[in-house]
Amino acid sequence: MSRNLATLIGFSAILQWSSIVGLLKKVSFDIGADLAVTFMYSISALILLVLFKIPDLKLLSRGYLIFATLLFVVYELCFSYAIALAQTAQQAIEVSLVNYLWPSMTILFLILFKELKFNILVLCGLGISMSGIVLIQSGSGSFEWGTVLQNLQANPVSYMLAFIGAALWSLYCVITKKYSNGHNPITLFFLAITAVLWLKMLLIGDLTPLANMSFSTLGYLLILSTVTGLGYAVWNIGIIQGNITVLVALSYFSPIFSSVISMFILQTALTVNFWHGAVLVTAGSLLCWISTNWQLLKNKFFYMFNGKVL
């Protein structure tokens, strides 16, 4: 497989993950948040089990395995329920952008864990991303703090879950980078969250909405589960055999990719302020990344302009 093809396959993972918000909200409209989330992870876990099988747990430290599993499960619960519990299609897309604070927050955590040196531009990037979230909450009119607070208070649970999820995913990324030793126990994580969801469903869940599930909803659910699980498989191909620098850079545009795809799936219009906010979230994340990879990027451009192959 050529490097360009592997990079393209890796990019497809970004697009697949970007479709999760719209698909999950589409399914949860029909069968409710609990069933949508439970079946999404259950089918995804089966896909990952077939593709990756269960990893050799002896290769991982017990401390990392326990802590990383806990972080992953709680993050996925926060993210998926933040989307599924959104009151409207537009609110689901707005909530999803809060989750995309994680790239900036990951850089911040790496600094706190002393994996990177402090850079004031990281704080600037995080501030720009946060300002994008605030701008989105101002709606279609002129910016007013009262409108922002009113929109946040309309569904504080979803916004709070999305923000907590972003922080947890950032911490998970740092812990994985530091202690995973290059291993990827993603199948185990999905099996763990599936077990938690089914336990919750058996104790306090309601299966009656299944009786009203339409064939179209079943189709959306299968697509949702496939892109959730398959995304991890093709992403691994991209980062191992493709151009990881290009893929990382493209991943920072996920807020825009996700918003565009979700807009078409949910058939909803988004305001100009929303798009301005989405651009700010993306720009803030990119600034954080550039500020900590400046020397590498400078060397890349130096080699490129000297006619050398990257």
SULWO-V440371 format. One record per pair of residues at least 24 apart in sequence whose ideal C-beta (glycine too) atoms are under 8 Angstrom apart, sorted by the first residue. I is the first residue (numbers start at 0). J is the second residue. If there is no record, write none. Layout:
i/j
I/J
I/J
//
This chain:
i/j
0/236
0/240
2/240
2/241
2/242
3/241
3/242
4/241
5/236
5/237
5/239
5/240
5/241
6/237
6/241
6/242
6/245
6/246
7/241
8/233
8/236
8/237
8/241
9/233
9/234
9/236
9/237
9/238
9/241
9/246
10/237
10/246
10/249
11/233
12/230
12/231
12/233
12/234
12/237
13/234
13/246
13/249
13/250
13/252
13/253
13/256
14/256
14/260
15/226
15/227
15/229
15/230
15/233
16/226
16/227
16/230
16/253
16/257
17/253
17/256
17/257
17/260
17/261
18/222
18/223
18/226
18/257
18/260
18/261
18/264
19/82
19/223
19/226
19/227
19/257
20/82
20/91
20/92
20/95
20/257
20/260
20/261
21/91
21/92
21/257
21/260
21/261
21/262
21/263
21/264
21/265
22/219
22/222
22/223
22/226
22/264
23/79
23/82
23/83
23/91
23/223
24/82
24/83
24/85
24/88
24/91
24/261
24/265
25/216
25/219
25/264
25/265
26/216
26/219
26/220
26/223
27/82
27/83
29/208
29/211
29/212
29/213
29/216
30/208
30/209
30/211
30/212
30/216
31/83
31/205
31/208
32/80
32/83
32/84
33/199
33/200
33/204
33/205
34/200
34/204
34/206
34/208
34/209
35/83
35/220
36/76
36/79
36/80
36/83
36/196
37/193
37/196
37/197
37/199
37/200
37/204
38/220
38/224
39/79
39/220
39/223
39/224
39/227
40/75
40/79
40/189
40/192
40/193
40/196
40/224
40/227
41/193
41/196
41/197
41/224
42/220
42/221
42/224
42/225
42/228
43/189
43/224
43/225
43/227
43/228
44/186
44/189
44/190
44/192
44/193
44/228
45/228
46/224
46/225
46/228
46/229
47/185
47/186
47/189
47/228
47/231
47/232
48/186
48/190
50/228
50/229
50/232
51/183
51/185
51/186
51/231
51/232
52/186
53/186
53/187
53/190
54/182
54/183
54/184
54/186
54/187
56/184
56/187
58/180
58/182
59/179
59/180
59/182
59/184
60/178
62/178
63/174
63/178
63/179
64/184
64/187
66/174
67/171
67/174
67/175
67/178
67/179
67/184
67/188
68/184
68/187
68/188
68/191
70/167
70/168
70/170
70/171
70/174
71/171
71/188
71/191
71/192
72/188
72/191
72/192
72/195
73/167
74/164
74/167
74/168
74/171
75/188
75/192
76/192
76/195
76/196
77/160
77/161
77/163
77/164
77/167
78/160
78/161
78/164
78/168
80/157
80/160
81/156
81/157
81/158
81/160
81/161
81/164
82/157
82/161
84/154
84/156
84/157
84/160
85/154
85/157
86/153
86/154
86/157
87/267
88/261
88/265
88/266
88/267
89/265
89/267
89/269
89/273
90/153
90/154
90/157
91/261
91/265
92/257
92/258
92/261
92/262
92/265
92/267
92/269
92/273
93/135
93/136
93/273
94/154
94/157
94/158
94/161
95/161
95/254
95/257
95/258
95/261
96/131
96/132
96/135
96/254
96/257
96/258
96/276
96/277
96/280
97/132
97/158
97/161
97/162
97/165
98/161
98/164
98/165
98/168
99/128
99/165
99/253
99/254
99/257
99/280
99/281
99/284
100/125
100/128
100/129
100/132
100/162
100/165
100/280
101/164
101/165
101/166
101/168
101/169
101/172
102/250
102/251
102/284
102/287
102/288
103/128
103/283
103/284
103/287
104/165
104/166
104/169
105/168
105/169
105/172
105/173
106/287
106/288
106/290
106/291
107/169
107/287
108/169
108/170
108/172
108/173
109/173
109/176
109/291
112/173
112/177
114/173
114/176
114/177
115/291
118/290
118/291
120/286
120/287
120/289
120/290
121/287
121/290
121/291
123/283
123/286
124/282
124/283
124/284
124/285
124/286
124/287
124/290
125/283
125/287
126/283
127/279
127/282
127/283
127/286
128/279
128/280
128/282
128/283
128/284
129/283
130/279
130/283
131/275
131/276
131/277
131/278
131/279
131/280
131/281
131/282
131/283
132/276
132/280
133/276
134/272
134/275
134/276
134/279
135/272
135/273
135/276
135/277
137/272
138/270
138/272
139/270
139/271
139/272
142/272
183/235
185/231
189/228
242/309
244/295
244/299
244/309
247/288
248/285
248/288
251/281
251/284
251/285
251/288
252/281
254/280
254/281
254/284
255/281
//
